Each structure stands twice: as structure tokens, then as C-alpha cells.
Amino acid sequence: MRSMIAAAALAATTLAAAPAASAQDEAMHAMHGVQGTLLSINAEGSSEAAPDLATISLGVTTEGQTAQAALAENTRRMNALTQALRRAGVAERDIQTSNVSVYPQQQYQEGQPPRITGYQANNTVTAKIRSIANTGRVIDAAVGAGGNTVNGVSFSHADPDAQLDIARRDAIAEARRRAELYTGALGLHIARVVSVSEGGGYAPPVPMPVMARMEAADAATPVAPGTVETRVNVSVIYELR
């Protein structure tokens, strides 16, 4: 019985090591037949474009003598807020609850246990705005419907892969430019590309704080989306001869 268990454990260990061995085999295969000098280049590519998607975080904070009272008022105002978002053009699928909480409000006095004086209810939603020009008006509509918490707005691309592809091409072009610089200085030429790997793309949403107005006005809350930069890192190994 012990020999059977030992054999099973050895088989499991062999299987677990297989992926790592496979990766090493692929690396060795890529290096097979190299006759010249290897040059490894790490390059970064980027793309910069105006965003086409805004994401806002907003909601309602209410207070009451009991948790039920605070939550009931919060629910009433939150329903009005989400209805206002829909009327402002935000699709149902683009409205998502991100936080619901009820906390006791406590008063502290020296030498005495804390005393609960009431309760606070919070409800926050995240809304995607696919027409950035309407961002300010959407915020105003939410505040006008009873929203009193606006945590900010971030900008991004609805199709990030398109911007990543531009950054990838830029990174490869930069790697090639550097490789040709080295070959010129060394009196060699690029024989072939041995391997290419991508270190991951990065397209961060651009956060921007927004102070929502609590009074109605003729113009929408000003929002400036600017541009969003997307970056990609690549590693390329060339064979030089």
C-alpha cells in the first residue's frame, strides 16, 4: 500500500512539473539554431486618444432615528435618483449598485459607553455614460433628484483593445528602431526575431473629482474629459549576424 501511495505522489509531482518543463522546452526551442549574437530589447509603446466612456459614482446618504427610518428614506430618494439617470439617457444595464450600508451614529462621553443617537444609510451606484458630452447633465439630474453624494468621475475607452493594439504596434516599432541602432553601431544586421513577449497593457481610467451643485442652474456641471493614455511593454529577442 505504501509503495502505491509513493508511486501516486511521484506521478502527481511529475504532472505538476510538466507546465514549467514545457515552458523551458519552448524557450530552448526558440534558442535552437542560434548562430549569431542575441540582442534583447525591452520597449514601451503608447497611444493617446480622447475617451468615449465616463463612469460616475454617486448616491444618497440619509439619516434617521432608527435604521428602518434611515433606510426607508434612502430607498425613496435612491429610486428617484435611478429614475433620473434613466431619463438622462443612462441605460439600465449601465447602472450598478456598488454599496449599500446602514451605520449607527454614536455619541461618546468620557467614562461612559457610547450612546446611539441615530442611524445613517448609504446607497451608491456606478453609472456608465456612453455619451461623454452628457456627463455634466447626468450628474445634475442625479443631484436634482435627491442624490447628495458624488464621489467622482473617471474616463476610459469602451473598446480598450483598439487602443492597446495601437500601443503594441508602437512598442514593436520602438524595439525595432533600437535594434537597428545597435546593429549599425556593431556592424551587424538583424537575422531574425527569436522571441517576442508582452509584459501587459495598462490603460488606467482618468479619475476627476466633481463637486455637484446643490442648486439648479442653466448650464450643466462642467466636465473636461481630456485624453487617456494606454501603454504596453514588449520584450523582443533578435539574432544578429
JOLIN-V240419 format. One record per pair of residues at least 24 apart in sequence whose C-alpha atoms are under 10 Angstrom apart, sorted by sequence separation. I is the first residue (numbers start at 1). J is the second residue. D is the distance in whole Angstrom. If there is no record, write none. Layout:
I	J	D
I	J	D
//
This chain:
99	123	6
100	124	7
123	147	10
172	196	9
204	228	8
205	229	9
98	123	8
99	124	5
100	125	9
124	149	8
125	150	10
126	151	10
128	153	10
203	228	7
204	229	8
205	230	10
74	100	10
97	123	8
98	124	6
99	125	7
123	149	9
124	150	9
127	153	10
128	154	10
129	155	10
203	229	6
204	230	7
97	124	6
98	125	5
99	126	9
122	149	9
124	151	9
126	153	10
128	155	10
130	157	10
171	198	10
202	229	9
203	230	4
204	231	9
96	124	9
97	125	4
98	126	6
130	158	8
202	230	6
203	231	6
71	100	10
96	125	5
97	126	6
98	127	10
201	230	7
202	231	5
203	232	9
71	101	9
95	125	7
96	126	5
97	127	9
128	158	10
168	198	9
201	231	6
202	232	6
71	102	7
94	125	10
95	126	6
96	127	6
200	231	9
201	232	4
202	233	9
70	102	8
94	126	8
95	127	5
96	128	9
168	200	10
200	232	6
201	233	7
70	103	10
94	127	6
95	128	7
168	201	8
199	232	7
200	233	6
201	234	9
68	102	9
93	127	9
94	128	5
95	129	9
167	201	8
198	232	8
199	233	5
200	234	8
67	102	7
92	127	9
93	128	9
94	129	8
167	202	10
198	233	6
199	234	6
67	103	8
91	127	9
92	128	10
94	130	9
164	200	10
165	201	10
197	233	9
198	234	4
199	235	7
67	104	8
90	127	7
91	128	8
164	201	7
197	234	6
198	235	6
57	95	10
59	97	9
66	104	9
90	128	7
91	129	8
163	201	10
164	202	8
196	234	7
197	235	5
198	236	9
55	94	9
56	95	10
57	96	10
58	97	10
59	98	10
63	102	9
65	104	9
90	129	6
91	130	9
164	203	8
196	235	6
197	236	7
55	95	10
57	97	9
58	98	10
59	99	9
60	100	10
61	101	10
62	102	9
63	103	9
64	104	10
65	105	9
89	129	8
90	130	8
161	201	9
163	203	8
195	235	8
196	236	5
197	237	9
57	98	8
59	100	10
61	102	10
63	104	10
64	105	10
88	129	10
89	130	9
90	131	9
160	201	10
195	236	6
196	237	7
63	105	9
85	127	8
89	131	9
160	202	10
161	203	10
194	236	8
195	237	5
196	238	9
82	125	9
160	203	7
193	236	7
194	237	5
195	238	7
78	122	10
81	125	10
85	129	10
90	134	10
193	237	6
194	238	5
195	239	10
78	123	7
82	127	9
89	134	8
90	135	10
192	237	9
193	238	5
194	239	6
74	120	9
75	121	9
77	123	10
78	124	9
88	134	8
157	203	9
192	238	6
193	239	6
74	121	6
75	122	9
78	125	9
88	135	9
156	203	8
157	204	10
191	238	7
192	239	5
193	240	9
70	118	9
71	119	9
73	121	9
74	122	7
75	123	8
89	137	10
90	138	8
156	204	7
157	205	8
190	238	7
191	239	6
192	240	7
69	118	10
70	119	6
71	120	8
72	121	9
74	123	7
88	137	7
89	138	8
155	204	9
156	205	5
189	238	10
190	239	6
191	240	5
192	241	9
66	116	10
69	119	8
70	120	6
71	121	5
88	138	6
154	204	9
155	205	5
156	206	7
189	239	9
190	240	5
191	241	6
65	116	9
66	117	9
67	118	8
68	119	9
69	120	9
70	121	6
71	122	8
87	138	9
88	139	9
154	205	6
155	206	5
156	207	9
188	239	10
189	240	6
190	241	7
65	117	7
66	118	6
67	119	5
69	121	9
70	122	9
71	123	9
85	137	10
86	138	9
88	140	10
153	205	9
154	206	5
155	207	7
188	240	6
189	241	6
64	117	9
65	118	4
66	119	6
67	120	7
68	121	9
85	138	6
88	141	7
153	206	8
154	207	4
155	208	8
187	240	10
188	241	5
64	118	6
65	119	6
66	120	9
67	121	8
84	138	8
85	139	8
87	141	9
88	142	9
153	207	6
154	208	6
186	240	10
187	241	9
63	118	7
64	119	5
65	120	9
84	139	10
85	140	10
86	141	10
152	207	7
153	208	5
154	209	9
186	241	10
63	119	6
64	120	7
84	140	10
85	141	7
86	142	10
151	207	10
152	208	6
153	209	6
62	119	8
63	120	4
64	121	8
84	141	6
85	142	6
151	208	9
152	209	4
153	210	7
179	236	9
183	240	7
62	120	6
63	121	6
83	141	10
84	142	6
85	143	10
151	209	7
152	210	5
179	237	9
182	240	10
183	241	9
61	120	7
62	121	5
63	122	9
82	141	10
83	142	9
84	143	9
150	209	9
151	210	7
152	211	8
175	234	8
179	238	8
61	121	6
62	122	7
81	141	8
82	142	8
84	144	8
85	145	9
150	210	7
151	211	9
152	212	9
171	231	9
172	232	10
174	234	10
175	235	8
176	236	9
179	239	10
180	240	10
60	121	8
61	122	5
62	123	9
81	142	5
84	145	6
150	211	7
151	212	10
170	231	9
171	232	7
172	233	9
175	236	7
179	240	9
60	122	6
61	123	7
80	142	8
81	143	8
83	145	8
84	146	10
149	211	9
150	212	7
167	229	9
168	230	10
170	232	9
171	233	7
172	234	7
175	237	9
176	238	9
59	122	7
60	123	5
61	124	9
81	144	8
82	145	9
84	147	10
149	212	8
167	230	7
168	231	8
169	232	9
170	233	10
171	234	6
172	235	9
175	238	10
59	123	6
60	124	7
78	142	9
80	144	10
81	145	5
148	212	8
166	230	9
167	231	6
168	232	6
171	235	9
172	236	8
58	123	8
59	124	4
60	125	9
80	145	6
81	146	6
82	147	9
147	212	9
148	213	9
163	228	10
164	229	10
165	230	10
166	231	9
167	232	6
168	233	8
171	236	10
58	124	5
59	125	6
79	145	9
80	146	7
81	147	6
148	214	8
163	229	9
164	230	6
165	231	10
166	232	9
167	233	9
168	234	8
57	124	7
58	125	6
59	126	9
78	145	8
79	146	9
80	147	9
81	148	10
147	214	9
163	230	7
164	231	7
165	232	9
57	125	6
58	126	7
77	145	7
78	146	7
144	212	10
146	214	9
163	231	9
164	232	7
56	125	8
57	126	5
58	127	8
77	146	6
78	147	7
143	212	7
144	213	9
155	224	10
156	225	9
161	230	10
163	232	10
56	126	6
57	127	7
76	146	9
77	147	7
142	212	9
143	213	7
144	214	7
153	223	9
155	225	7
160	230	8
55	126	7
56	127	5
57	128	9
77	148	10
139	210	9
143	214	7
144	215	8
154	225	8
155	226	9
156	227	9
157	228	8
55	127	6
56	128	7
74	146	10
139	211	10
140	212	7
143	215	9
144	216	7
153	225	9
155	227	8
156	228	7
54	127	8
55	128	5
56	129	8
74	147	10
139	212	7
140	213	7
143	216	9
155	228	7
156	229	9
157	230	10
54	128	6
55	129	6
136	210	9
139	213	9
140	214	8
156	230	10
53	128	7
54	129	5
55	130	9
140	215	9
141	216	10
53	129	6
54	130	7
136	212	9
140	216	8
52	129	9
53	130	5
54	131	8
55	132	9
140	217	9
52	130	6
53	131	7
54	132	6
51	130	10
52	131	7
53	132	6
54	133	9
56	135	8
140	219	9
141	220	9
52	132	6
53	133	10
54	134	9
55	135	9
140	220	7
51	132	8
52	133	9
54	135	7
58	139	8
139	220	8
140	221	7
53	135	10
56	138	9
57	139	10
60	142	10
137	219	8
138	220	9
139	221	7
56	139	8
59	142	8
60	143	9
136	219	9
137	220	5
138	221	9
139	222	10
58	142	8
59	143	9
136	220	5
137	221	7
139	223	10
58	143	9
60	145	10
61	146	10
62	147	10
135	220	9
136	221	5
137	222	9
60	146	7
61	147	8
62	148	9
134	220	9
135	221	8
136	222	6
137	223	10
59	146	9
60	147	5
61	148	7
134	221	10
135	222	9
136	223	6
59	147	5
60	148	5
61	149	7
135	223	7
136	224	9
58	147	7
59	148	6
60	149	6
133	222	10
134	223	9
135	224	10
58	148	8
59	149	5
60	150	9
133	223	8
135	225	10
58	149	5
59	150	7
132	223	9
133	224	9
57	149	8
58	150	4
59	151	9
132	224	9
133	225	9
57	150	6
58	151	6
132	225	8
56	150	8
57	151	5
58	152	8
56	151	7
57	152	6
58	153	9
56	152	6
57	153	7
55	152	8
56	153	4
57	154	9
55	153	5
56	154	7
54	153	7
55	154	5
56	155	9
54	154	6
55	155	6
53	154	8
54	155	5
55	156	8
53	155	6
54	156	6
51	154	10
52	155	7
53	156	5
54	157	8
51	155	6
52	156	7
53	157	6
54	158	9
50	155	9
51	156	5
52	157	5
53	158	6
50	156	9
51	157	5
52	158	6
53	159	9
49	156	10
50	157	8
51	158	8
52	159	9
49	157	9
51	159	10
51	160	10
49	163	8
47	162	10
48	163	8
47	163	6
46	163	8
47	164	7
46	164	8
47	165	9
48	166	9
45	164	9
46	165	9
47	166	6
48	167	9
45	165	10
46	166	7
47	167	5
45	166	8
46	167	4
47	168	9
45	167	5
46	168	7
47	169	10
44	167	8
45	168	6
46	169	9
47	170	8
44	168	8
45	169	7
46	170	6
47	171	10
43	168	10
44	169	10
45	170	5
46	171	7
44	170	8
45	171	4
43	170	9
44	171	5
45	172	7
43	171	6
44	172	8
45	173	8
42	171	9
43	172	7
44	173	10
45	174	7
42	172	10
43	173	9
44	174	7
45	175	9
41	172	10
43	174	6
44	175	8
42	174	9
43	175	5
41	174	9
42	175	7
43	176	9
41	175	6
43	177	10
40	175	9
41	176	9
43	178	9
42	178	9
41	178	8
41	179	7
40	179	9
39	179	8
39	182	9
39	183	9
55	205	9
37	188	9
39	190	9
54	205	9
55	206	10
56	207	9
36	188	10
38	190	10
53	205	10
54	206	9
55	207	9
56	208	10
37	190	10
54	207	10
56	209	10
36	190	10
37	191	10
38	192	10
39	193	10
40	194	10
42	196	10
44	198	10
51	205	9
56	210	9
58	212	10
36	191	8
38	193	10
39	194	9
40	195	9
41	196	10
42	197	10
43	198	10
44	199	9
46	201	9
48	203	10
51	206	9
35	191	10
38	194	8
40	196	10
42	198	10
43	199	10
45	201	9
46	202	9
47	203	9
34	191	10
42	199	9
44	201	10
46	203	9
34	192	10
34	194	9
32	194	9
30	193	10
31	194	7
30	194	6
31	195	9
29	194	10
30	195	7
27	194	10
27	195	9
54	225	8
53	225	9
52	225	9
51	225	7
50	225	7
51	226	8
52	227	10
50	226	6
51	227	6
52	228	10
49	226	9
50	227	4
51	228	6
49	227	5
50	228	6
51	229	9
48	227	6
49	228	6
50	229	9
47	227	10
48	228	6
49	229	7
47	228	8
48	229	4
49	230	9
47	229	6
48	230	6
46	229	7
47	230	5
48	231	9
46	230	5
47	231	7
45	230	8
46	231	4
47	232	9
45	231	6
46	232	6
44	231	7
45	232	5
46	233	9
44	232	6
45	233	6
43	232	8
44	233	4
45	234	8
43	233	6
44	234	6
42	233	7
43	234	6
44	235	9
42	234	6
43	235	6
41	234	8
42	235	4
43	236	8
41	235	6
42	236	7
40	235	7
41	236	5
42	237	9
40	236	6
41	237	6
39	236	8
40	237	4
41	238	8
39	237	6
40	238	6
38	237	7
39	238	5
40	239	9
38	238	6
39	239	6
37	238	8
38	239	5
39	240	7
36	238	10
37	239	6
38	240	6
36	239	6
37	240	5
38	241	9
34	238	10
35	239	8
36	240	5
37	241	6
34	239	7
35	240	9
36	241	5
31	237	10
34	240	9
35	241	8
30	237	10
34	241	10
31	239	9
//
